[in-house]
Amino acid sequence: INYFRAGPVGMVENWNHALRYATGEYVLYLTDKMFLLPDALAHIERAVAERPDVVSWISDGYDPASYSDYFGDGTYTAIAPGTDGPFSPLDDLSRRGRAYTARGEQSSTDYCRGKIVFGAYRRDLIDRIVARYGALFHNINPDYTSMILAMTEARSAVEMARACVVSVNTDLSNGRRSDTDDAAAFAFLET
């Protein structure tokens, strides 16, 4: 593990900074609210064997009983595995663009598919995106903007319909707060 400090910058700047130091053929991001599940790397290794541009997996969830103690009592939700296989990045992006399903009603697969925080991107896909759009991550929902860019540019994608991470649902997530609190959503967008 190599540790690189970006300094006092925001999340988007930190994510783009870290990307410059990634040297592997595949890049994935684990946030401060995620834990890697046992055997996840072995499952990911099998999924990248065919060298797809995008690999996606789902996430189990943990909802703490109290936000003052994220790792105390709470509810663990394990997502049942689905069917692994290829999917069309452009078809999936087109379906999402029509907004047939509200975010709060999406399955774990729909919510996670194509996001680098629930998957991995091949390095040459990232290089194409950075060359064309200037950066992989952009302000306002960098996990969604990077997903849109990746699904636009990707030529192949594989769904691992199994959880590889556990996401701890906290009160610090702008996306989660925006789902449940209109005032918080507007305040976030104003910044």
N, C-alpha and C positions, 0 to 999 in steps of 0.2 A: 504494500500500500504506500503510495506517495501522497503527501499532504501538501497542498499549495494554498496559500492564503491570498485572497483577492483584496483584502482591506475592507474598510467600512463602505461597502456598496450594497445595493439592493439585491433581491433574489434574482432578477433577470440578469443583472451584470455578473453575479456569482456563477450562475449556470453557464453563461457564455464564456466566462473566464475559465472555468473547469474544463470546458469542451476543448480548449486549446491544448490542454495537457493530455487528453485521452489518446492513447496510442494503439489500442486494440482494433481489430477488424470490426467489432461491434461495440457500441456505446449504449449504456443504460444509466439511468439516474435513480438513485434511491434517496428519497427526501428524509428529513428529520422525523417524519411521522410514519416511517415504514420499517418493517423487519423482514428480512429474507427468510423464507421457509426452508426447512431441511430438504435436501435433494433438488432445490430449485435450479442450481447451476448445472446439475446433470441433465435435467429436463431441457434447459435452455440450450445446452451443448447439442443435444439431439435435434432441436428445432432449427439451429443454424447450420446444420450439416448440408442442407440444400442451398445455402447462401441467399436467402430471401433478403430484400431490402429492409423489410419491417417484420419483427416478431412481436406478437402481442400475447399477454397473459392476463388473467383476472386476479382480483385481490380478495382475500378474506378481509373481514372488518372487525375492529374492536371499538366499541362505544363505551368509554369510561362512565361510571355512574356519576362522577363529579369531575368537572374540568380542572379543579384544583389538584387532582391526583390522577393523571392520565394512566398510570400503571397500577392503580388500585382496582377495587371491584368494578365490574362492568360486564358487558355482554359481548361474547365472541361469536361472530357469524361466519361459519364456513360455507363457502360456495361450492355446490356440487359440480364436479367436472362435467364438461360437455364434450363436444366432438372436436378433435384437433383437425386441422387441415388448412389448405390455402384459401385465401379470399381476395377479391379484387379491391385494391385500395381506392380506385376511382369510383367504383360502384358503391362502396361503403360511404365514401365522402358525399356522393350525390344523395344517397338515402338520408344521411344526417342533415344535409343542407335543406332538405324538405321539412325537417323538424316534425316528423310523424309522431315521435314519442318525446314527451317532456323529459327533461333531465331527471327529475325525481321519480319517474316511472320507468326509466331504462333498466334493462338487465345489467348485471355486472359486465357481461361480454360487450354490450353496446357502449357502456360508459368507458370501459378501459381500452377498447380496440383502437390501435393506432397511436396511442399516447406513449411517449418515451418514458414516462414515469411508471408505466405498466407494460413495458416492453423494451426492445432494443432496436436501434437503427444501425444499419451497416455504415461504416465510415465513409464509403464513397457516396452514399446518399446524402449524408450530412455535408460533405464537401460540395456537392452539387447545389444543395439548398443555400449554403453560405455564399457560394459564388453568385448565385442568382438573386438572393434576397438580402444579402448583407449579414445575416445572423440566423441561427436556428431559433433562438428564443427572442420574443418581442414582448413589449409591455402589454398589460391587460391579458390575463390568463395565458401565461407562456406555455402551459401544458396543452391548451387547445390550439394556440396559434402554431406551435411546432407540429402538432398532429395534422393540422390542415396543410401545412407546407409539405410534410412528409407524405401524406396520402396523395397530394397533388403530383409529387415528383416520383414516388415509388413505382417500380415496375412489377414488383412481386411482394406478397405478404403471406405470413403464416399465422394462424390462430392456434395458440396453445390454450385450450379451453380448460385450464387448471390454474389454481392460484399458485403464484410463486412468491407473493408477498402478503403481509398483513398490514393493512392501513389502519392507523390509530386515528379515529375521527375526533378532531379537536375543535375548539372554538377559535383557533388561530387561522383556519382555512378561509380565505376570501371566498372561494367557490361555495363552500358549505354555508357560510354566513349569508351569502347572497341568495341561496336557495330558501332560507328560512326567515330572512329579515330584510324587507324592502328598504328600510332606512339605511342598513349597513351596505346594501348593494349600491345605493345612490352615493353614499359617502365614499365607498371604494372607487367608484367611477369618477367622482369629482377630483380624486387625488391624481 
